[in-house]
């Protein structure tokens, strides 16, 4: 399989968030592919739910030879290794030690059991678009046919997102 460029959103709002982001990025580089770029870290208020601790988020660009489902399963393993519990049923969003989302899998539109790419809500979230624009402002969303910079410009989300 040819190498594919993949953008992953890394997020945490439980525990030592900065250390968890660093460990997640290192793990992604070890088991998922070669890390090409990392955005600055941003702190943002929770999106879609209330929580005491805000999130730290970062976008990581990798080159991988893994197909989408295999990549996602490795990301889920990293989440679990960093303390994420997906077993506990809950309604909607919740606080978590680690969240790894595939934003783009190259310019492919992917719909499998484990992966939907592009991420269906990336264009609605400033906390995703700001770090994504740091690493790939001109990358064009394969479904919406707009660059990440254009998506950020038209994003209606007014949540607080601060670069650290």
KAGIBEL-V631259 format. One record per pair of residues at least 4 apart in sequence whose C-alpha atoms are under 8 Angstrom apart, sorted by the first residue. I is the first residue (numbers start at 1). J is the second residue. D is the distance in whole Angstrom. If there is no record, write none. Layout:
I/J/D
I/J/D
This chain:
1/65/6
1/66/8
2/65/6
3/63/6
3/64/5
3/65/5
3/66/8
4/63/5
4/64/5
4/65/6
4/105/7
4/106/6
5/61/7
5/62/6
5/63/5
5/64/7
5/105/6
5/106/5
6/61/6
6/62/5
6/63/6
6/64/7
6/102/7
6/103/7
6/104/6
6/105/5
6/106/6
7/59/7
7/60/6
7/61/5
7/62/6
7/102/6
7/103/5
7/104/5
7/105/7
7/106/8
7/132/8
8/59/6
8/60/5
8/61/6
8/62/8
8/100/7
8/101/5
8/102/5
8/103/5
8/104/7
9/57/7
9/58/6
9/59/5
9/60/6
9/99/8
9/100/6
9/101/5
9/102/6
9/103/7
9/128/7
10/21/7
10/24/7
10/25/8
10/57/6
10/58/5
10/59/6
10/60/7
10/98/7
10/99/6
10/100/5
10/101/7
11/21/7
11/55/6
11/56/6
11/57/4
11/58/7
11/97/8
11/98/6
11/99/5
11/100/7
12/17/5
12/20/7
12/21/7
12/55/5
12/56/5
12/57/7
12/95/8
12/96/6
12/97/5
12/98/5
12/99/6
13/17/6
13/53/6
13/54/6
13/55/4
13/56/6
13/95/6
13/96/6
13/97/6
13/98/8
14/53/7
14/95/7
14/96/6
14/97/5
14/98/8
15/20/8
15/97/6
16/20/6
17/21/6
17/55/8
17/56/6
17/97/7
18/22/6
18/56/7
19/23/6
20/24/6
20/82/7
20/97/7
20/98/7
21/25/6
21/56/8
21/57/8
21/58/8
21/98/8
22/26/6
23/27/6
24/28/6
24/78/7
24/79/8
24/82/8
24/98/8
25/29/6
25/60/7
26/30/6
27/31/6
27/32/8
27/78/7
28/32/5
28/33/7
28/35/8
28/75/7
28/78/8
29/33/5
29/34/5
29/35/5
29/62/8
30/34/8
31/74/7
32/62/8
32/64/6
32/66/7
32/71/6
32/74/7
32/75/8
33/62/6
33/63/5
33/64/4
33/65/7
33/66/8
34/62/5
34/63/5
34/64/7
35/60/7
35/61/6
35/62/4
35/63/7
36/60/8
36/61/5
36/62/5
36/63/7
37/60/6
37/61/5
37/62/7
37/135/7
38/58/7
38/59/6
38/60/5
38/61/6
38/135/7
39/58/6
39/59/5
39/60/7
39/131/5
39/132/7
39/134/6
39/135/6
40/58/6
40/59/8
40/131/7
40/134/7
40/163/7
40/164/7
41/56/6
41/57/6
41/58/5
41/131/7
41/163/6
41/164/6
42/55/8
42/56/6
42/57/5
42/58/6
42/127/7
42/131/7
42/161/6
42/162/5
42/163/4
42/164/5
43/54/7
43/55/5
43/56/5
43/57/6
43/161/6
43/162/5
43/163/6
43/164/7
44/54/6
44/55/5
44/56/6
44/57/8
44/127/6
44/159/7
44/160/6
44/161/4
44/162/6
45/53/8
45/54/5
45/55/6
45/159/7
45/160/6
45/161/7
46/50/6
46/51/6
46/54/6
46/55/6
47/159/8
48/92/8
48/93/7
49/92/8
49/93/6
49/94/7
51/94/8
51/95/7
57/127/7
57/128/8
57/131/8
58/131/6
59/128/8
59/131/6
59/132/6
59/135/8
61/135/7
66/70/6
66/71/6
67/71/6
68/72/6
68/105/7
68/110/8
68/115/7
69/73/6
69/112/7
69/113/8
69/114/6
69/115/6
70/74/6
71/75/6
72/76/6
72/102/8
72/114/7
72/115/7
73/77/6
73/114/8
74/78/6
75/79/6
75/100/6
76/80/6
76/100/7
77/81/6
78/82/6
79/83/6
79/84/5
79/97/8
79/98/5
79/99/6
79/100/7
80/84/5
80/85/7
82/97/7
82/98/6
83/97/6
83/98/7
84/96/6
84/97/6
84/98/6
84/99/8
85/96/8
90/94/8
101/119/8
102/115/8
102/117/7
102/118/8
102/119/7
103/117/6
103/118/5
103/119/5
103/122/7
104/108/8
104/117/5
104/118/5
104/119/7
105/109/8
105/110/8
105/117/6
105/118/7
107/140/8
107/141/7
107/142/6
108/117/7
108/118/8
108/142/7
109/116/8
109/117/6
109/118/6
109/142/7
109/143/7
110/115/7
110/116/5
110/117/5
110/118/7
111/115/6
111/116/5
111/117/7
112/116/6
116/120/7
118/122/8
118/141/7
118/142/7
118/143/8
121/125/7
122/128/6
122/129/7
123/128/8
123/129/7
123/151/6
123/152/7
123/155/7
124/155/6
124/156/7
124/157/6
125/129/6
125/155/7
125/157/6
126/130/6
126/152/7
126/155/7
126/157/6
126/158/7
126/159/7
126/161/7
127/131/7
127/159/8
127/161/6
128/132/6
129/133/6
129/148/7
129/149/8
129/151/8
129/152/6
130/134/7
130/152/7
131/135/7
132/136/6
132/137/7
132/148/7
133/137/4
133/138/8
133/148/6
133/149/6
133/152/8
136/148/7
137/147/7
137/148/5
137/149/5
138/147/5
138/148/6
138/149/6
139/147/5
139/148/6
140/145/6
140/146/5
140/147/4
140/148/6
141/145/5
141/146/6
141/147/6
141/148/7
142/146/8
146/150/6
146/151/6
147/151/6
148/152/6
149/153/6
150/154/6
151/155/6
